[in-house]
Amino acid sequence: MLNMKKYREKAGLLEGKSDPITLLAKTKAKQESRLGMKGLGVTTKVQTPDTKNPFDDLIAGYNNLYNVNEEYSKQIKGMDVEDLDKVIESVKMSKAKEGYSATGYKGITQKNIESIIAKEAKLRNMDVATAIKVYRSEGLNSYQSQLKYEGKQEKSYGPYQLFVDGGLGNTYQKDTGRKLVSDNTLEGITNQIRWSLDYVAKTGSWNPWKGAARVGIEDDEGLNGSKSVNNWEKA
């Protein structure tokens, strides 16, 4: 068993011994002496309570990231899932699978994604059911496409399968500064949905999405009066 008294004596932390800041100064002084730096005009700055903590920026960055993720979580939890289910039932679509999370989505469920789509489509005056149908025909079952392109796994990613070998994925990455291959976080998925629905609203067409045509969606279906809102833009 570790003898805490001896440990604290060795560390110089018993009452009456040096405080940690002084111990740090002594340790650095010994290192300088061994390296032949003593007396060469090289000084060692020691952290004091009035000096900025070098970890402040790191901690602030962590807190900011935590707050961002918290905000996205609140957005999803705050959505009216019952209303979403009614919209889906009204067009004779099946409800989202309970707790279903496809390969590559890092635990983000189908219901999470469809809730975000519903909110963003409504914000753009776009038909919610149509926007969800396109997602189900594209990225429902995997974050990265399972199709083959030139003998390799196709580089299409996300709910709307943005293609990065000369397709919309390249435009998305240029516009946002994000990398689709690793953009599978909640924040990334939300950003992709916003960007994709803005693109559709601006062009007035689902034509770039082959999945839409495959399930019988017309190019301009559900887009009458839709508008872009640009809430994906890089800060």
Secondary structure, 3 states (H helix, E strand, C coil): CCCHHHHHHHHCCCCCCCCHHHHHHHHHHHHHHHCCCCCCCCCCCCCCCCCCCCCHHHHHHHHHHHHHHHHHHHHHHCCCHHHHHHHHHHCCCCCCCCCCCCECCCCCCHHHHHHHHHHHHHHCCCCHHHHHHHHHHHCCCECECCCEECCEECCEECCCCEECCCCHHHHHHHHHCCCHHHCCCHHHHHHHHHHHHHHHHHHCCCCCCHHHHHCCCCCCCCCCCCCCCCCCCCC
